[in-house]
Amino acid sequence: MKALVLSGGAGTRLRPITHTSAKQLVPVANKPVLFYGLEAIAEAGISEVGIIVGDTAEEIREAVGDGSQFGIKVTYIPQEAPLGLAHAVLIAKDFLADDDFVMYLGDNFIVGGITGLVEEFRTERPDAQILLTRVPNPTSFGVAELDGDGRVVGLEEKPKEPKSDLALVGVYLFTPAIHEAVRSIKPSWRGELEITHAIQWLIDDKRDVRSTTISGYWKDTGNVTDMLEVNRSVLETVEPVTEGTVSDDSEIIGRVRIEAGARVSGSRIVGPVIVGAGTVVENAYIGPFTSVSEDCRIEDSEIEYSIVLRGSSVTGVRRVEASLIGRDVEVTPAPRNPSAHRLVLGDHSKVQISS
């Protein structure tokens, strides 16, 4: 069995971060989202992985390499433009050959991995198996309709009037039957080859399409709100460890990981928090669910429920929260308002000035 990982999207919902960085490499708890997926694939016993790449191909290659750090062998498959998930399957045919495969969206996050799902698929071998989860906003996702016996009878991509609240999670398992399906469909109104249309083709062709509804944690990390929520979820599992240095006048409370080379002085940190290698925290407060990457500086400031990427600084700022701060960013106080008012007033004017 092989894996096909999609890492070619533009990440428009995470701009401006994704103007200069691949969305799949934005870190959660100081580790790129993509890495969690690759680790889950390796844990499921899959070693041959094809990664679909687009405009950020060079950055993805630099981060993932040949895959040996994850115990896998990676093949990179260029996609000229993000033309749909089914298009990714179409262009990966030479890599996939006649093997079963799992397709994993590189910006998705699933707690607990996919090992059980892969083992079930290997045993039963339906033509396709999809993951579903209940969501409050199904119009933003691919949505599945099930019959009374729980079988998949219909799929729609981001429907205006969804027939259920069951959204497709970004993990799919296929036999080679999917290749005929992706060759048989036409682009949607979005100009993309939709994987929902390909799976619907299998259903219409009386193929065996099954679903598993998961109740565990799943997020598409395509926007800032979900990224911060995934960061919160991962930080819940942090084990306290201090590899850097902490001064006697600092207070460390709860599950806090301070990585090698980090220095904390005159500060209060309330976990769960990760402070990256080489980061300096001085006369500051770092609150729960915050991850600070390597080589940052947090000084005379307060920050909580946020992600700070590599090489950034937050100095002299009273309060920062629910924020995603990119690489090599400087956050400082705004200049104070002038204390005097300079006026040029016409005759018979009336002016009110706050005291």
Disulfide bonds with the S-S distance in Angstrom:
none
